[in-house]
Amino acid sequence: MATKKQKIKIDGMHCTSCSMVIDGDLEDTKGVLASYTNYAKGETEVEYKEEEITLDKILEVVKQIGYNPSIE
């Protein structure tokens, strides 16, 4: 299976706990292999399996927990 990495800009984070919530929820999502969120940079890098999840679904997961994701 092919994996893909994508950087996503995330607005609305207020602290490092926000980044932990994002990483936890994304990593609990089927098809997401890893999430590396950097609060200071306001972005996350997600590694995922294209066959199992779409980028739109990843963005939707971030929106559902209260943040505003966008592709750089």
Order of alpha helices (4+ residues) and beta strands (2+ residues): beta-alpha-beta-beta-alpha-beta
